[in-house]
Amino acid sequence: MTIEQVHQMLVGRAKQFNESGVSMIDGLEIAERTQVYLRYGYSTLWSYCLQALKLSEADTQRFLQVMRKAKVFPELKKAVVSGELSLPKAARIASHLTVENQTQWIETAVSLSSRKLEIAVKDQNPGAIPRERITPRGNDLFDFKTGLSKLALDKFNRISDILSQKLRRPATAQE
C-alpha cells in the first residue's frame, strides 16, 4: 500500500467514524421518542445504551447530551451533521448553550482546539469547584486529581524546578 492509499483509507474511515456518531444521535432520538428501551426491559435510555448497546459511559453521556440539546438548539445538530463541529466539542458546550449565546458558543467551538475550548468553557464559570478524585492504579500507587489556581500551579512548577536542580535530573510529581 502506498502512503497516499493509506492516507485515503484513513480519511474514508474518519468520515465513516464521524457519520456513525451522527447516525447514533439520530437513532437515539428515535429510541427516546418511541421508548424502545422499555420494550427491552430497560427503565432508562441511559441503561439501554450501556447494557444493550454496549456503549461506554463517556460515549453514552456524549450522545445523549448532544441529542437532547440538539432538540432545543437545532444549530448544534446542524454543525455536528455538517462535520464542522465534532461530537466531543458539541458535548463540551452543550450544557452552556442558551438562546442568547448558542451561535457564539458553536462558532467558538468550531474555531478553537479542544484544549482551548476547555479553557474558554471554564472561563465562563470560574467559580466551579473541580471534583477531587483519588483513583487506585495498583497496590501502592494512586492517581490524584484536583484543581489548582494559576498561582498554585506556578508554585508547584517552581518547587519542581528547584527539586530537579537539587537532584540533577527532572523531578517527578511524586517526588
C-alpha positions, 0 to 999 in steps of 0.5 A: 500500500502506498502512503497516499492509499493509506492516507485515503483509507484513513480519511474514508474511515474518519468520515465513516467514524464521524457519520456513525456518531451522527447516525447514533444521535439520530437513532437515539432520538428515535429510541427516546421518542418511541421508548424502545428501551422499555420494550427491552426491559430497560427503565432508562435510555441511559441503561439501554445504551450501556447494557444493550448497546454496549456503549461506554459511559463517556460515549453514552453521556456524549450522545445523549447530551448532544441529542437532547440539546440538539432538540432545543438548539437545532444549530448544534445538530446542524454543525455536528451533521455538517462535520464542522463541529465534532461530537466531543466539542458539541458535548463540551458546550452543550450544557452552556448553550442558551438562546442568547449565546448558542451561535457564539458558543458553536462558532467558538467551538468550531474555531478553537482546539479542544484544549482551548475550548476547555479553557474558554468553557471554564472561563465562563464559570470560574467559580466551579469547584473541580471534583477531587478524585483519588483513583487506585492504579495498583497496590501502592500507587494512586492517581490524584486529581484536583484543581489548582489556581494559576498561582498554585500551579506556578508554585508547584512548577517552581518547587519542581524546578528547584527539586530537579536542580537539587537532584540533577535530573527532572523531578517527578510529581511524586517526588 
